[in-house]
Amino acid sequence: MKGFVSSSTQTIVDENGIERVRTTTKQFVYKSEETPFYNVFIDYVRWMYSINSIVTLKVLLRMLELAEFNTGKVQMTAGARKDIVEAIGIKQPALSRSLKELVESGAVMKLYDTDRATGEQKERRGEYSINPQMFWKGELSKRKELIVEFRAVYEGEEAVDAGWDTASTEDAPGV
């Protein structure tokens, strides 16, 4: 049996929903018989034809390597950013441009917390997730759950603009 690192992060904010009180992250080893390889769902990656920079593709590939098993989460800490720029041979501004392009394409999504008091979305700085509809490293049953969550974020026009298929998960290939 093989083990894969995964984590769970919880952010607690004050009663006004303004200031972060505490963030806890628990890391654990997930045991699985499955080999950790990526499934690429080709119907959802046609946007890659329009990438103008090979650097953006390299950043995506490195993020796929760093993504957690069964969650697709990527923690872009200072160390992770340094690892990427050194591995690819680029500078920080090029990494930032590539991340922006990947988020705009829908391949990568910034993660947010919802303020309970106001319902406002607050960005989790440096936290991203790989779009499970395009790429997946983990059990397919977990992928199905995450696709439903991702579609809740990318509804309507945003879903179409980001290259998402807004049909039900039963219609999606490989789901």
VENKA-V326118 format. One record per backbone hydrogen bond with DSSP energy under -0.5 kcal/mol. NH is the residue of the N-H (numbers start at 1). CO is the residue of the C=O. Records with the same first field share a line. If there is no record, write none. Layout:
NH: CO + CO
This chain:
2: 32
4: 30
6: 28
8: 26
10: 24
12: 22
14: 19
17: 14
21: 12
22: 12
24: 10
26: 8
27: 25
28: 6
30: 4 + 28
31: 29
32: 2
37: 35
39: 136
40: 38
41: 39 + 134
42: 40
44: 41
45: 42
48: 45
49: 46
50: 47
51: 48
57: 53
58: 54
59: 55
60: 56
61: 57
62: 58
63: 59
64: 60
65: 61
66: 62
67: 63
68: 73
69: 5
70: 137
71: 68
72: 68
74: 128
76: 74 + 126
77: 75
81: 77
82: 78
83: 79
84: 80
85: 81
86: 82
87: 83
88: 84
89: 85
90: 85
94: 91
95: 91
96: 92
97: 93
98: 94
99: 95
100: 96
101: 97
102: 98
103: 99
104: 100
105: 101
106: 102 + 103
107: 102
108: 102
109: 129
111: 127
113: 122
115: 113 + 120
119: 115
122: 113
124: 111
125: 123
127: 124
128: 74 + 126
129: 109
130: 72
131: 107
132: 130
134: 131
135: 131
136: 39
143: 139
144: 140
145: 141
146: 142
147: 143
148: 144
149: 145
150: 146
151: 147
152: 148
153: 149 + 150
154: 150
155: 153
158: 155
159: 155 + 156
160: 156
161: 157
162: 158
163: 160
164: 159
166: 164
171: 168
172: 168 + 169
175: 172
